[in-house]
Amino acid sequence: MISHFNSRRAVTAMLLSALASLATAPALKAQQSAAPPPDFDAYVSKVLATFQVPGVAVAIVKDGKVVLAKGFGIKRLGDPAPVDAFTRFGIASNTKAFTATALAMLVERGKVEWDAPVTRYLPTFAMYDPFVTRELTVRDLLVHRSGLGLGAGDLLWWPASTYTRKEIMQRLRFIKPATSFRSAYAYDNVLYLVAGEIIEKISGKTWEEFVASEILAPVGMTHSTVRHADAGRGDNVATTHAEVDGKVIIVPPMISDNTNPAGGINSGAADIARWMITQLDSGRTPDGTRLFSPRSARELWTGVTPMPIGVPPGDFAPLRSSFNLYALGFGIRDYRGYKLLNHTGGLPGYVSEIMMMPDQRLGVAVFTNQESSPAFRSITLAVLDHYLGAQPHDWLAAYKKLNDQGVASLAAESTKETARDTTVRPTLPLANYAATYTDAWYGDVVVASEGGRLTMRFSHTPELVGTLEHQKANAFIARWKDRSLRADAFVTFVIANGAVTEIKMTPTPGTDFSFDFQDLVLRRSLSRRSDR
């Protein structure tokens, strides 16, 4: 995820993909003052108003010190309680750096080797291709080059599923690769789950116990937690919001813990500032103790998998870059002539970004309680430019324009793709489509004929329940009962010899990539019928 993903996650994905590359330019004279940008509070307030974000947490660190750790706005629409320095937000895929750091600590202790095969530590682990099973290393788990497609396997955990972490890992062997091993970058979450299983097997502690006791506690992140479920617990937690049907509303948070190693940490401005100081000081915590060595810092920050480099449009010319790589839990790219570590995160109602410049000993983090990547990016880039002494650039105006264009484009595409011909009836009687369909890696999906319409239920995903709206011939659209999912899907029944044999699914325009419907091969189970 989530990375997950704007007035909605779909637009976030579009914007982050289009602007994935950050910039190179002649080296600039860095600011000598550690103070934040002038009129920063007013600027953040303007960003919140522009993108309809209730609240954000912002942390800035420079030269080993906290410059700013502050909340802006409110925790929940309709409630005046403000975001403060300790208000927790789900940081989503920014958790991946913590999982990578945990492995680095085990490597330092001689318990794990970066380039040892995963099967050395987890003998039952397997991928679809026996060669990949044999060759995939601990390092490979973290760098998105396994051959899996974008978000492959995410339906095993998202939306919240009944599968345990170990069951998800065992089902990876049934997911067909999209590319050959180590040949291409494709972001995944499920292999970070496997990394968490290694941490548990080697340390004797669950991922949650290890990260809480051996990372958060030594760093001094006393207000942070390690479970998705904590998004719904406690008083000082930012409520999750998103734009649904053109209006920002409260949406349910992710509270399933089966993929915490990929995105489960909840944190706030004050705590994440301590984390950035520790990373920028190559493993030395703000209290002076050493969490990991400079050698491990170099491993974590060394790029492994090349990522695409786009050409940004005119308003985003400063984002042009010359390199873009994924390292161990971090993206590595250049911005205005300096090396930049960064990662984004996306969960229902939360999106965030952490950026660090090791050469400048500079870090900035922005957490939001609304799914607006333009909001966090307008802030992070303004902060970087301030400390680099760059020519002022109106990032807010640029992202506002791009966001508006993205929303309009998505709306037009959605209207076109979901147009319905009401004069055409289904090829077969509805009862003939009703059955249990099974995918090798996901499991059962049940289609039933109920009250003159078809319904669809994903057996291991309680939230994926909805009706099938007929489009044409044997094509339908799954409209999920929970509209906050914003993830309807095209459903096509394959007919052979007058009978349905399988279902093919694809996401509707703008759907978050973690709804990997396109990877399902749902074959009819002849022994089980679901019509009533």
NORNOR-V564440 format. One record per residue. PHI is phi in degrees with one decimal (NA if undefined). D_CENTER is the distance of its C-alpha to the mean C-alpha in Angstrom with 2 decimals. Layout:
PHI/D_CENTER, PHI/D_CENTER
This chain:
NA/2.55, 16.9/1.61, -119.6/2.09, -13.1/2.14, 109.8/6.15, NA/13.83, -82.4/15.85, -155.1/13.42, -57.6/9.92, -61.1/11.94, -69.0/13.56, -56.7/10.56, -59.4/9.53, -61.0/13.24, -69.4/13.76, -67.0/11.18, -69.6/12.54, -66.1/16.02, -116.9/15.92, -65.0/14.00, -92.9/17.30, -112.9/18.81, -99.6/22.53, -123.3/25.77, -166.8/29.11, -53.6/32.21, -56.3/31.68, -109.2/32.01, -82.4/33.90, -69.5/31.57, -65.2/32.42, -85.9/34.69, -79.7/34.06, -87.0/31.14, -63.6/31.21, -67.1/28.26, -57.2/28.78, -62.6/31.76, 56.0/31.26, -64.8/27.64, -59.8/27.70, -65.5/29.04, -64.3/26.50, -62.0/23.52, -60.3/25.38, -67.7/25.82, -60.8/22.13, -59.5/21.48, -66.0/24.32, -63.2/23.38, -106.9/19.89, 53.7/20.86, -103.1/18.66, -62.7/20.50, -157.7/19.57, -140.9/17.84, -115.4/18.30, -126.7/19.26, -126.4/20.28, -129.3/22.34, -125.7/24.05, -150.4/26.81, 54.9/29.22, 79.2/28.26, -127.5/28.66, -82.8/26.66, -83.5/27.49, -152.6/25.54, -143.2/23.57, -150.0/23.77, -101.2/22.48, -132.6/23.17, 77.8/23.65, -119.3/23.44, -79.3/21.32, -149.1/22.14, -57.6/23.73, 86.3/27.41, -129.4/27.64, -75.0/28.87, -57.3/27.41, -81.9/25.83, -71.5/22.69, -122.7/24.10, -65.7/23.26, -111.2/22.38, -61.7/20.43, -89.4/17.30, -125.9/13.84, -70.6/10.72, -91.0/9.10, 52.9/5.89, -70.1/4.90, -64.5/8.24, -64.3/9.66, -57.6/9.76, -65.9/12.69, -70.4/14.47, -64.4/14.42, -63.4/15.74, -65.2/18.26, -60.2/19.42, -65.2/20.24, -59.8/21.99, -65.8/24.10, -70.2/25.13, -63.5/26.03, -60.0/28.20, -83.0/29.92, 77.0/30.81, -92.3/28.97, -138.5/26.46, -118.2/26.71, -56.8/23.89, -105.5/25.58, -83.8/26.92, -65.4/25.92, -58.4/23.53, -64.7/26.43, -62.0/28.52, -100.4/26.53, -128.6/25.35, -58.3/28.27, -88.4/27.00, -66.6/23.74, -153.7/23.97, -105.6/22.23, -60.6/23.83, -93.9/25.93, -57.0/28.30, -63.5/28.30, -64.9/24.57, -54.6/25.05, -71.8/27.84, -98.5/26.36, -65.4/22.68, -104.2/22.58, -57.9/20.73, -60.2/19.61, -60.7/18.37, -61.6/15.92, -104.7/13.94, -122.3/14.32, 60.3/13.04, -135.0/16.63, -74.8/17.71, 103.6/18.57, -64.0/16.01, -75.9/14.78, -56.3/11.40, 68.2/9.36, -58.0/12.80, 84.5/13.55, -64.6/10.57, -64.8/13.39, -70.3/14.89, -130.8/12.71, -129.1/11.04, -57.2/12.79, -46.5/14.45, -113.7/16.89, -86.5/20.15, -73.0/19.36, -81.6/19.58, -57.8/17.65, -67.3/20.75, -66.2/21.14, -61.2/17.71, -59.2/18.66, -66.5/22.04, -84.0/20.80, -62.5/19.03, -64.0/22.59, -99.3/22.85, -91.2/19.99, -69.8/21.70, -70.3/20.37, -95.6/19.68, -139.7/21.21, -72.7/23.48, -60.8/22.44, 62.3/21.28, -98.8/22.10, -154.9/18.87, -86.1/15.31, -152.3/12.70, -64.1/9.11, -136.5/8.91, -111.6/7.89, -65.7/11.45, -76.5/13.33, -68.9/11.86, -61.8/13.33, -64.3/16.50, -58.2/16.48, -62.5/16.60, -67.4/19.53, -64.4/21.32, -57.3/21.10, -65.4/22.66, -63.7/25.26, -83.3/26.43, -87.4/26.36, 79.5/27.57, -118.1/24.99, -62.8/21.88, -54.2/18.61, -61.1/18.69, -65.7/22.33, -65.0/21.97, -65.6/19.21, -66.3/21.01, -85.4/24.47, -110.2/24.12, -123.6/21.46, -60.0/21.03, -64.2/24.77, -62.2/26.18, -72.8/24.00, 91.7/25.18, -87.8/21.94, -75.1/24.09, -104.6/22.21, -97.7/18.79, -132.2/17.82, -123.3/15.83, -130.0/15.09, -53.2/12.86, -59.5/16.35, -72.3/17.35, -65.3/15.54, -108.4/18.66, -128.0/21.20, 92.9/23.32, -84.3/24.89, -99.2/22.92, -124.4/19.47, -72.1/17.90, -75.0/17.91, -84.3/15.01, -132.5/15.97, -158.2/15.13, -87.1/17.47, -124.5/18.98, 53.4/21.96, 84.1/22.41, -130.6/22.49, -77.8/20.18, -134.5/20.45, -75.9/19.27, -121.5/16.79, -65.9/16.36, -78.9/13.74, -76.6/11.91, -127.7/14.74, -90.4/14.67, -98.8/14.83, -75.5/14.78, -129.3/11.47, -54.2/11.84, -61.5/11.95, -94.4/8.30, -173.6/7.28, -89.7/10.64, -75.7/12.29, -115.7/13.77, -151.9/15.70, -131.6/17.73, -62.6/19.40, -64.5/22.28, -70.7/20.50, -68.9/17.80, -62.0/20.81, -66.2/22.39, -64.2/19.44, -65.0/19.56, -60.7/23.34, -63.5/23.17, -64.4/20.97, -68.7/23.14, -97.9/26.26, 53.9/25.33, 103.0/24.97, -90.3/27.60, -75.6/26.66, -58.2/28.03, -88.8/30.82, 94.3/31.89, -82.4/31.01, -102.1/29.25, -85.0/26.01, -150.9/25.82, -88.9/27.96, -57.3/27.78, -61.9/27.81, -66.1/24.52, -59.2/23.11, -63.1/24.30, -62.8/22.64, -62.6/19.22, -97.2/19.66, -91.6/21.23, -63.8/19.50, -120.8/19.58, -106.6/17.89, -63.6/18.83, -115.6/16.37, -58.5/17.90, -116.0/19.67, -89.4/20.22, -107.6/23.12, -68.6/22.12, -68.2/24.43, -51.0/27.27, -66.6/25.79, -118.6/23.16, -53.4/25.67, -63.1/24.99, -87.9/21.56, -63.6/23.36, -127.1/22.57, -111.4/24.47, -149.5/21.94, -157.4/18.22, -135.4/17.14, -103.7/14.50, -101.7/16.14, -97.6/15.49, 83.2/12.17, -135.1/12.84, -87.6/13.21, -126.0/16.98, -151.8/18.69, -112.9/21.69, -141.2/22.28, 52.5/25.92, 88.7/27.26, -120.0/25.27, -68.5/22.71, -127.2/19.33, -97.7/16.58, -154.6/13.25, -155.8/9.52, -112.3/7.13, -147.0/4.61, -143.8/4.20, -138.0/6.33, -54.5/9.73, 84.5/11.77, -134.5/9.81, -137.2/8.29, -157.1/9.45, -151.3/10.70, -124.2/13.02, -126.8/15.72, -138.2/18.69, -115.2/21.89, -57.8/23.85, -65.6/27.06, -98.7/27.11, 49.6/25.93, -121.9/23.74, -142.0/20.37, -140.5/18.65, -130.4/15.74, -134.1/14.92, -114.6/13.23, -123.0/13.70, -108.6/14.46, -153.4/14.06, -79.6/11.43, -126.2/13.11, -66.5/11.77, -57.3/15.51, -65.8/16.38, -68.5/14.55, -70.7/15.42, -61.2/18.98, -83.9/19.35, -62.1/17.95, -69.5/19.99, -63.2/23.01, -67.3/23.01, -58.3/22.83, -61.1/25.61, -60.0/27.71, -75.0/27.80, -87.4/28.38, 67.8/31.19, -77.3/29.90, -60.0/31.53, -55.5/30.08, -133.2/27.65, -84.2/26.78, -65.6/23.00, -62.0/23.03, -64.8/25.35, -63.2/23.53, -73.7/20.17, -63.2/22.13, -64.0/23.88, -65.5/20.89, -62.6/19.08, -62.5/22.35, -64.1/22.76, -64.5/19.34, -64.1/20.07, -65.4/23.56, -64.0/22.64, -64.9/20.17, -62.6/22.88, -65.9/25.50, -65.7/23.63, -63.6/22.83, -62.3/26.50, -68.0/27.74, -72.1/25.69, -103.2/26.42, -59.5/30.10, -118.6/32.32, -98.6/35.85, -74.7/37.59, -86.9/40.74, -102.3/39.34, -98.3/39.26, -57.6/37.39, -63.0/39.27, -115.1/39.82, -58.4/40.58, -54.8/37.45, -60.9/38.58, -74.6/38.40, -88.0/34.62, -75.1/34.19, -176.6/33.33, -94.5/30.85, -115.7/28.67, -125.2/27.05, -105.9/24.29, -60.4/24.70, -96.9/21.22, -85.6/20.18, 119.4/23.64, -89.0/25.57, -126.9/25.03, -107.9/28.08, -108.2/29.67, -128.3/32.60, -99.1/35.31, -134.3/35.73, 59.1/38.11, 81.3/38.32, -146.3/34.63, -97.6/32.00, -119.8/29.12, -132.0/26.15, -132.9/24.66, -85.0/22.02, -61.0/23.90, -104.0/21.11, -132.7/18.84, -54.2/20.93, -76.3/18.99, -87.8/19.39, -132.3/23.01, -168.2/24.61, -104.7/27.48, -100.6/28.06, -91.5/29.45, -68.8/31.80, -111.4/31.46, -165.6/34.05, 45.4/35.80, -105.6/33.42, -107.6/30.23, -134.3/28.45, -122.5/25.32, -79.2/23.58, -106.1/23.33, -71.9/21.42, -59.5/23.31, -81.7/20.35, -71.2/19.95, -69.6/17.04, -67.3/14.87, 50.8/15.66, -148.8/15.39, -60.0/19.01, -136.5/19.98, -77.5/23.04, -125.9/25.16, -118.5/28.07, -89.5/30.74, -91.0/32.51, -108.8/36.28, -138.8/38.81, 54.3/42.48, 78.0/41.94, -133.0/39.30, -75.7/35.52, -111.9/34.19, -161.2/30.40, -121.1/27.49, -116.6/25.08, -128.4/21.96, -140.2/19.77, -69.3/17.24, -74.4/18.90, -54.6/18.17, 85.4/15.02, -71.9/13.18, -55.3/9.41, -63.8/9.20, -70.2/8.29, -85.5/11.82, -86.3/13.46, -57.7/16.91, -65.0/18.41, -85.5/18.36, -78.7/20.60, -122.7/24.33, -95.0/25.92, -97.0/29.58, -67.1/32.13, -92.3/33.46, -69.0/37.17, -84.3/38.13, -131.1/36.12, -110.8/36.53, -128.6/34.71, -82.2/37.01, -137.9/38.90
